Amino acid sequence: MPALVASDLDRTLIYSAAALALTMPDARAPRLLCVEVHESRPLSYMTETAARLLTELGDAAVFVPTTTRTRKQYLRINLPGPAPTYAICANGGHLLVDGVSDPEWHAQVTARLADQCAPLAEVQEHLLRAADPVWVRKHRVADDLFAYLVVERELLDEDWVKELAVWAENRGWTVSLQGRKIYAVPKPLTKSAAMREVARRTGADLTLAAGDSLLDTDLLLAADRGWRPGHGELADTGFTAPSIKVLPERGVLAGERILREFLGAVRGA
């Protein structure tokens, strides 16, 4: 039976230039591979060693990129190794099979959201009305499933984020602050539900996961074993659980360590 590896991407396996955390002397910095280009500019990287490890992992397990990115944002990433058969996008709202969203899965998700939480339009309207233009740079809706703001972190009133979280909680939504983005996501929209569906389809008897943000919490807890890096929201809150290994590495070297851990678990199974 195959092992299934469901991993978050941004700040877990791939890193923007700002998130690399290259604290070593320049001459000792790892060689980097660009894995995403946007508007003709390099955007995301992993180490060349991580690229080799991901290729090995793709041959040894069912590797499932698992991201809050929209389908469009995910599809501009060019990961090394075999093309994944499955990918989870929009925080579980879309299950891609060979790059195409599975319509039956998406219909199940949207029905669950309509039944269990306040509509997206209500949340979007609240964000537009309540957020301060001084620190908001962009308002965005992702695949008609959730909303997020792009903000100036140095100007952001973090008490406002806490107030937003309370407001959202009462409407069946959750709030997550990741880098320069504030996400408002329906509670039933989860990466873990989509991971379980892929495990069902593939017959996987071992599930492994990694992630750095609050939106990865359910994914990590649902997997048989999980890993989180030494940076990100989960590190900031000290999150852990018996099945989750906390890694000391931060930045792009954490991505490399996570892939080593995945391979060790798959080969030891």
PEKAQUI-V842415 format. One record per residue. D_LAST is the distance of its C-alpha to the last C-alpha in whole Angstrom. Layout:
D_LAST
D_LAST
This chain:
10
10
8
12
13
16
18
22
24
27
27
23
22
26
29
33
35
36
32
31
32
33
34
34
38
38
38
34
33
30
31
30
30
31
29
32
36
38
42
42
40
37
35
31
29
26
26
26
23
21
22
21
17
18
19
16
13
16
15
11
11
14
15
18
21
22
25
29
31
33
32
35
33
30
31
33
29
28
25
24
21
21
23
21
22
22
23
24
27
30
28
27
30
29
26
27
26
27
29
31
31
30
33
32
30
32
35
33
32
36
37
35
36
40
39
38
39
42
43
42
46
46
44
45
49
48
46
49
51
50
48
51
52
52
48
47
47
45
44
42
40
37
37
39
36
37
39
39
41
41
43
45
42
45
48
45
46
43
45
46
42
42
44
43
40
42
44
41
39
42
42
38
37
35
36
34
35
33
35
38
37
38
36
37
35
35
33
31
30
27
24
21
23
23
19
19
21
19
16
19
20
17
15
12
10
8
11
11
15
17
21
24
27
28
27
24
24
23
20
18
19
18
14
12
12
15
16
20
22
25
28
29
30
27
27
31
31
28
26
23
21
18
15
17
17
20
21
24
24
27
28
26
25
23
21
20
18
17
15
14
12
11
10
9
6
5
6
4
0
